[in-house]
Amino acid sequence: MVAGSRAEQVGVSSFDLTLNLQVLLVVRHLRGEEAGRREAGGAYDLLAGVRQALWHQDLGLDLTPFALVREEPLLTDGEFTVYAAHYSATAVQDR
């Protein structure tokens, strides 16, 4: 999901646009919390897949490649683990 954006005027009719993208990963662990993070298909495996798909990619759009800002755990309980991966990209918009 797009977590936010901001524009900064850099010229009379040019703006730098910053896009912040947040990817939420939810893993349901049936073999324990540690297995839900570390085993194949677990949270760490999914985070690596998202990194491979987005990091330094522009997705064919007219913007700088996405840069990883941070990855963080949001929730770990008896059944689920939720991580967020935050990415940022910029573009120059001319009026």
C-alpha positions as YAML, in Angstrom:
chain: A
units: angstrom
residues:
- id: 1
  name: MET
  ca: [0.00, 0.00, 0.00]
- id: 2
  name: VAL
  ca: [1.16, 3.56, -0.55]
- id: 3
  name: ALA
  ca: [1.94, 4.78, 2.94]
- id: 4
  name: GLY
  ca: [2.29, 8.41, 1.93]
- id: 5
  name: SER
  ca: [3.81, 10.85, -0.47]
- id: 6
  name: ARG
  ca: [5.14, 14.36, -0.41]
- id: 7
  name: ALA
  ca: [6.10, 16.96, -2.98]
- id: 8
  name: GLU
  ca: [8.87, 19.52, -2.76]
- id: 9
  name: GLN
  ca: [9.20, 22.35, -5.26]
- id: 10
  name: VAL
  ca: [12.69, 22.36, -6.81]
- id: 11
  name: GLY
  ca: [12.10, 24.85, -9.60]
- id: 12
  name: VAL
  ca: [9.48, 27.20, -10.94]
- id: 13
  name: SER
  ca: [7.47, 24.34, -12.42]
- id: 14
  name: SER
  ca: [9.26, 21.21, -11.12]
- id: 15
  name: PHE
  ca: [8.56, 19.12, -8.04]
- id: 16
  name: ASP
  ca: [10.36, 16.21, -6.44]
- id: 17
  name: LEU
  ca: [7.77, 13.61, -5.48]
- id: 18
  name: THR
  ca: [8.62, 11.05, -2.82]
- id: 19
  name: LEU
  ca: [6.50, 7.89, -2.69]
- id: 20
  name: ASN
  ca: [6.52, 5.73, 0.43]
- id: 21
  name: LEU
  ca: [5.41, 2.15, -0.06]
- id: 22
  name: GLN
  ca: [4.66, -0.24, 2.79]
- id: 23
  name: VAL
  ca: [4.36, -3.98, 2.24]
- id: 24
  name: LEU
  ca: [2.74, -5.99, 5.04]
- id: 25
  name: LEU
  ca: [3.61, -9.68, 5.36]
- id: 26
  name: VAL
  ca: [1.42, -11.95, 7.44]
- id: 27
  name: VAL
  ca: [2.57, -15.47, 8.23]
- id: 28
  name: ARG
  ca: [0.40, -17.96, 10.07]
- id: 29
  name: HIS
  ca: [2.71, -20.32, 11.90]
- id: 30
  name: LEU
  ca: [1.38, -23.76, 12.56]
- id: 31
  name: ARG
  ca: [4.69, -25.22, 13.81]
- id: 32
  name: GLY
  ca: [5.61, -22.52, 16.28]
- id: 33
  name: GLU
  ca: [6.63, -18.88, 16.17]
- id: 34
  name: GLU
  ca: [10.31, -19.48, 15.34]
- id: 35
  name: ALA
  ca: [9.43, -21.80, 12.46]
- id: 36
  name: GLY
  ca: [7.01, -19.15, 11.18]
- id: 37
  name: ARG
  ca: [9.91, -16.72, 10.92]
- id: 38
  name: ARG
  ca: [12.82, -18.93, 9.81]
- id: 39
  name: GLU
  ca: [11.56, -21.87, 7.76]
- id: 40
  name: ALA
  ca: [10.87, -21.85, 4.01]
- id: 41
  name: GLY
  ca: [7.78, -19.77, 3.38]
- id: 42
  name: GLY
  ca: [8.25, -17.99, 6.70]
- id: 43
  name: ALA
  ca: [8.46, -14.27, 7.34]
- id: 44
  name: TYR
  ca: [12.21, -14.00, 6.60]
- id: 45
  name: ASP
  ca: [11.79, -15.91, 3.35]
- id: 46
  name: LEU
  ca: [8.92, -13.63, 2.30]
- id: 47
  name: LEU
  ca: [10.89, -10.49, 3.22]
- id: 48
  name: ALA
  ca: [13.75, -11.72, 1.01]
- id: 49
  name: GLY
  ca: [11.29, -12.26, -1.86]
- id: 50
  name: VAL
  ca: [9.89, -8.75, -1.50]
- id: 51
  name: ARG
  ca: [13.44, -7.36, -1.40]
- id: 52
  name: GLN
  ca: [14.27, -9.20, -4.60]
- id: 53
  name: ALA
  ca: [11.08, -7.95, -6.29]
- id: 54
  name: LEU
  ca: [11.27, -4.28, -5.26]
- id: 55
  name: TRP
  ca: [14.74, -3.24, -4.13]
- id: 56
  name: HIS
  ca: [16.43, -1.14, -6.83]
- id: 57
  name: GLN
  ca: [13.51, -1.69, -9.23]
- id: 58
  name: ASP
  ca: [11.58, 1.10, -10.93]
- id: 59
  name: LEU
  ca: [8.76, -1.20, -12.12]
- id: 60
  name: GLY
  ca: [8.89, 0.46, -15.52]
- id: 61
  name: LEU
  ca: [7.78, 3.79, -14.07]
- id: 62
  name: ASP
  ca: [9.49, 7.15, -14.48]
- id: 63
  name: LEU
  ca: [10.97, 7.23, -10.97]
- id: 64
  name: THR
  ca: [14.14, 6.35, -9.15]
- id: 65
  name: PRO
  ca: [14.44, 2.70, -8.13]
- id: 66
  name: PHE
  ca: [12.79, 1.72, -4.86]
- id: 67
  name: ALA
  ca: [15.12, 1.80, -1.89]
- id: 68
  name: LEU
  ca: [14.60, -0.25, 1.24]
- id: 69
  name: VAL
  ca: [14.08, 2.08, 4.20]
- id: 70
  name: ARG
  ca: [13.44, -0.48, 6.95]
- id: 71
  name: GLU
  ca: [11.89, -3.81, 7.84]
- id: 72
  name: GLU
  ca: [10.22, -4.24, 11.19]
- id: 73
  name: PRO
  ca: [8.13, -6.77, 13.09]
- id: 74
  name: LEU
  ca: [4.68, -5.44, 13.95]
- id: 75
  name: LEU
  ca: [3.09, -8.40, 15.72]
- id: 76
  name: THR
  ca: [4.05, -11.83, 16.93]
- id: 77
  name: ASP
  ca: [1.55, -13.93, 18.82]
- id: 78
  name: GLY
  ca: [0.69, -17.59, 19.16]
- id: 79
  name: GLU
  ca: [-0.69, -17.82, 15.64]
- id: 80
  name: PHE
  ca: [0.56, -14.98, 13.44]
- id: 81
  name: THR
  ca: [3.69, -12.97, 12.71]
- id: 82
  name: VAL
  ca: [3.33, -9.65, 10.88]
- id: 83
  name: TYR
  ca: [6.24, -7.72, 9.38]
- id: 84
  name: ALA
  ca: [6.30, -4.43, 7.50]
- id: 85
  name: ALA
  ca: [8.79, -3.58, 4.77]
- id: 86
  name: HIS
  ca: [9.08, 0.14, 3.97]
- id: 87
  name: TYR
  ca: [10.37, 1.33, 0.59]
- id: 88
  name: SER
  ca: [10.82, 4.78, -0.90]
- id: 89
  name: ALA
  ca: [11.16, 6.13, -4.46]
- id: 90
  name: THR
  ca: [11.29, 9.60, -5.97]
- id: 91
  name: ALA
  ca: [10.28, 11.19, -9.25]
- id: 92
  name: VAL
  ca: [10.59, 14.63, -10.77]
- id: 93
  name: GLN
  ca: [7.27, 16.08, -11.89]
- id: 94
  name: ASP
  ca: [7.24, 18.96, -14.38]
- id: 95
  name: ARG
  ca: [4.08, 20.99, -14.79]
...
